[in-house]
Amino acid sequence: MEKKARSSIYKTIPAMAIVPLMLFGLLVLIICSWRFNGVMHEKVEDELQNIAASVAATYDTVYPGEYRYEAVNNIAYYYKGDEEITGDFTIIDSLKDATGAEITIFYKDVRMLTTIKDDEGKRFIGSGVSTVICQDVLDLKTAKFYDGVVIGDYTYCAYYMPLLTENGGCIGMIAVAKPSEVIKDLVFKAVIPIAFVIVAAMLVAGFISFRYAKNLATAIGNLQKALANVAKGELSKEPHYTVMGRNDEISDMGKSVVSMQKSLHVLIERDALTELYNRRCANQRLKKMMKKAEDTGTKFCIAIGDIDFFKKVNDTYGHEVGDKVLVAVAKAMKATMTGKGFVARWGGEEFLLVYDETEYKEGLAKLKAVLDNVRKLEIPDERFEMPIKVTMTFGITAGGAEDDMDQLLRIADERLYSGKSGGRNQIVGE
């Protein structure tokens, strides 16, 4: 099948029209230009507002808690909850790739995290904003959209959203911006086709333009809804077919939304260090498995494991080596998870292993293979002559349709601690 040629809304509309109709055409052109400029600014404002809400929701999900600022020995540190986010640009860079917008997080009026860079690639960290923005957003604690914000050598359309604390104070702002030239280009390219439409035949060109404009507005509106869904945390709902079914820049934006959804899924569901499921996601998957067991009567096994003497590893070798141990153990466990089930980081050095559609004896055998794999691990570190070896202790229990999830987890946890008090490096089951 011949590949369909790519189309563009900025090439399709001009193809439908010709030169302006004298003074009337010029008047219509001016009015249309003015209106389209207003609509595009409204659309950009809505888009930037949705992206700002997505940024705030992402940080709240990944790092629960309030933003706070500390200065130690004249060095500034910015925190979200218990996590220091100073210098960590991973999230905002990924969201910039997905949306095309420049993203900044402020403490008061100072940029702490930003994707904006100068011509040499240096980020605008530590720079401030105008007094007007401070008064409007920080002092009045209200979100505001600005057209013509100058940052470095460029002018942007920007949306500023205050970051409020639980006691009602304002600790900073989230700013999302796109170059003003983008809107000017959109308006300019939209004016040319309108001029051509006027000269053609008013009725025919008007009818065709109306149909196309309606489809375009529908697609943009559905794209806006898709971004709003992302802002609300609905990451499984794909943009409407009127967006994804197109073959132009709007469909590209729809694909960017899908890409952003996938990225957020990873951020929300996975543990950043081990790349295993996190506890929140594990609880959700466990509930689904329990529901399936109720419906089908299938059996399953739940195990909780703990790295033996992990505190001693951290105290002896340092937390950096401790992280290497966690990653190595996670890979070893994941490699042995054959069949249905999953492994998740349950907290600290604890891990949850779930074997779906598995009888107790089979689950115990699989867990023994996990323990053997961990025992064989040798984690190298260039600072030490001998590789680091660890063991684990597990508690395992079988479950079925009639069991309670919390009770099963409690039993597995009790057996884990029984194994730790009984010598460690073992599996305690029924």
KAGIMO-V688705 format. One record per pair of residues at least 6 apart in sequence whose C-alpha atoms are under 6 Angstrom apart, sorted by the first residue. I is the first residue (numbers start at 1). J is the second residue. D is the distance in Angstrom with one decimal. If there is no record, write none. Layout:
BEGIN
i = <I | I>
j = <J | J>
d = <D | D>
END
This chain:
BEGIN
i = <6 | 7 | 8 | 13 | 14 | 17 | 17 | 17 | 17 | 18 | 18 | 18 | 18 | 19 | 19 | 19 | 20 | 20 | 20 | 21 | 21 | 25 | 33 | 37 | 48 | 50 | 52 | 53 | 54 | 63 | 64 | 65 | 65 | 66 | 66 | 67 | 67 | 68 | 69 | 69 | 70 | 70 | 71 | 77 | 78 | 78 | 78 | 79 | 98 | 98 | 101 | 101 | 102 | 102 | 102 | 103 | 103 | 103 | 103 | 104 | 104 | 104 | 104 | 105 | 105 | 105 | 105 | 106 | 106 | 106 | 107 | 108 | 108 | 109 | 109 | 110 | 110 | 110 | 111 | 111 | 111 | 112 | 116 | 117 | 117 | 137 | 137 | 141 | 143 | 143 | 144 | 144 | 145 | 145 | 146 | 146 | 147 | 148 | 148 | 148 | 149 | 149 | 155 | 155 | 156 | 156 | 156 | 156 | 157 | 157 | 157 | 158 | 158 | 159 | 159 | 160 | 160 | 161 | 161 | 162 | 162 | 163 | 163 | 163 | 163 | 164 | 197 | 219 | 219 | 226 | 235 | 243 | 244 | 244 | 269 | 269 | 269 | 270 | 270 | 270 | 271 | 271 | 274 | 276 | 277 | 278 | 278 | 279 | 293 | 294 | 297 | 298 | 299 | 299 | 299 | 299 | 299 | 300 | 300 | 300 | 300 | 300 | 300 | 301 | 301 | 301 | 301 | 301 | 301 | 302 | 302 | 302 | 302 | 303 | 303 | 303 | 303 | 303 | 304 | 304 | 304 | 304 | 304 | 305 | 305 | 305 | 305 | 306 | 306 | 306 | 306 | 307 | 307 | 308 | 308 | 314 | 333 | 336 | 340 | 341 | 341 | 341 | 342 | 343 | 343 | 344 | 344 | 345 | 346 | 360 | 375 | 378 | 378 | 378 | 379 | 379 | 380 | 391 | 392 | 393 | 393 | 393 | 393 | 394 | 394 | 395 | 395 | 395 | 395 | 395 | 395 | 396 | 396 | 397 | 415 | 419>
j = <247 | 248 | 248 | 193 | 193 | 193 | 196 | 197 | 200 | 196 | 197 | 199 | 200 | 195 | 196 | 199 | 195 | 198 | 199 | 198 | 199 | 198 | 191 | 187 | 176 | 228 | 176 | 231 | 231 | 80 | 81 | 80 | 81 | 80 | 81 | 79 | 80 | 79 | 77 | 78 | 76 | 77 | 77 | 86 | 84 | 85 | 86 | 85 | 256 | 260 | 177 | 178 | 115 | 176 | 177 | 114 | 115 | 175 | 176 | 113 | 114 | 174 | 175 | 112 | 113 | 173 | 174 | 112 | 172 | 173 | 172 | 171 | 172 | 128 | 129 | 126 | 127 | 128 | 125 | 126 | 127 | 125 | 123 | 123 | 124 | 143 | 162 | 162 | 160 | 161 | 159 | 160 | 158 | 159 | 157 | 158 | 157 | 155 | 156 | 157 | 155 | 156 | 179 | 180 | 177 | 178 | 179 | 180 | 177 | 178 | 180 | 176 | 177 | 175 | 176 | 174 | 175 | 173 | 174 | 172 | 173 | 170 | 171 | 172 | 173 | 170 | 205 | 242 | 243 | 239 | 261 | 251 | 251 | 254 | 277 | 278 | 281 | 276 | 277 | 278 | 277 | 278 | 327 | 344 | 344 | 344 | 345 | 346 | 401 | 401 | 401 | 357 | 357 | 358 | 359 | 399 | 400 | 355 | 356 | 357 | 358 | 398 | 399 | 354 | 355 | 363 | 397 | 398 | 399 | 353 | 354 | 396 | 397 | 352 | 353 | 395 | 396 | 412 | 351 | 352 | 394 | 395 | 412 | 350 | 351 | 393 | 394 | 349 | 350 | 392 | 393 | 349 | 392 | 391 | 392 | 322 | 370 | 370 | 356 | 354 | 355 | 356 | 354 | 352 | 353 | 351 | 352 | 351 | 352 | 398 | 391 | 387 | 388 | 389 | 387 | 388 | 387 | 425 | 425 | 424 | 425 | 426 | 427 | 416 | 427 | 412 | 415 | 416 | 427 | 428 | 429 | 412 | 429 | 412 | 428 | 428>
d = <6.0 | 5.5 | 5.0 | 5.2 | 3.7 | 6.0 | 3.5 | 3.4 | 5.5 | 2.9 | 5.4 | 5.0 | 5.5 | 5.8 | 4.6 | 4.8 | 4.9 | 5.3 | 4.7 | 5.9 | 5.1 | 6.0 | 5.8 | 5.8 | 5.9 | 5.7 | 6.0 | 5.5 | 4.3 | 5.8 | 5.5 | 6.0 | 3.8 | 5.5 | 5.1 | 5.5 | 4.4 | 5.2 | 5.9 | 4.7 | 6.0 | 5.1 | 5.9 | 5.8 | 5.8 | 5.8 | 5.2 | 5.4 | 5.0 | 5.3 | 5.6 | 5.4 | 5.6 | 5.6 | 5.1 | 5.7 | 5.6 | 5.8 | 4.7 | 5.6 | 4.1 | 5.8 | 5.0 | 5.9 | 5.1 | 5.9 | 4.7 | 5.3 | 5.0 | 5.0 | 4.3 | 5.5 | 4.1 | 5.3 | 5.9 | 5.4 | 5.6 | 4.7 | 5.3 | 5.0 | 5.5 | 5.7 | 5.7 | 4.2 | 5.8 | 5.8 | 6.0 | 5.8 | 5.5 | 4.4 | 5.8 | 5.4 | 5.8 | 4.3 | 5.8 | 5.3 | 4.5 | 5.5 | 5.5 | 5.8 | 5.4 | 5.1 | 5.9 | 5.8 | 6.0 | 5.4 | 4.2 | 4.6 | 5.5 | 5.4 | 5.4 | 5.6 | 4.1 | 5.6 | 5.3 | 5.8 | 4.5 | 5.4 | 5.2 | 5.9 | 4.3 | 5.6 | 5.8 | 5.1 | 5.1 | 4.5 | 5.5 | 5.3 | 5.0 | 5.2 | 5.2 | 5.3 | 5.0 | 6.0 | 5.7 | 5.8 | 5.3 | 5.5 | 4.4 | 5.1 | 5.8 | 4.9 | 5.0 | 5.2 | 4.5 | 5.7 | 5.4 | 5.1 | 4.9 | 4.3 | 5.4 | 5.6 | 5.2 | 5.6 | 5.8 | 5.9 | 4.7 | 5.6 | 4.7 | 5.1 | 4.7 | 5.9 | 5.3 | 5.9 | 5.1 | 6.0 | 5.8 | 4.4 | 5.8 | 6.0 | 4.7 | 5.7 | 5.5 | 5.9 | 5.0 | 5.4 | 4.1 | 5.8 | 5.7 | 4.7 | 5.6 | 5.4 | 5.9 | 5.6 | 5.1 | 5.5 | 4.2 | 5.7 | 4.5 | 5.6 | 5.5 | 5.8 | 4.5 | 5.6 | 5.1 | 5.2 | 5.6 | 6.0 | 5.2 | 5.2 | 4.4 | 4.9 | 5.4 | 5.6 | 4.5 | 5.7 | 5.1 | 4.6 | 5.6 | 5.5 | 5.4 | 5.3 | 5.5 | 5.2 | 5.2 | 4.9 | 4.4 | 5.4 | 5.0 | 5.3 | 4.9 | 5.0 | 5.9 | 5.0 | 4.7 | 4.7 | 4.5 | 4.0 | 5.8 | 4.9 | 5.9 | 5.0 | 5.0 | 5.7 | 5.6 | 5.8>
END
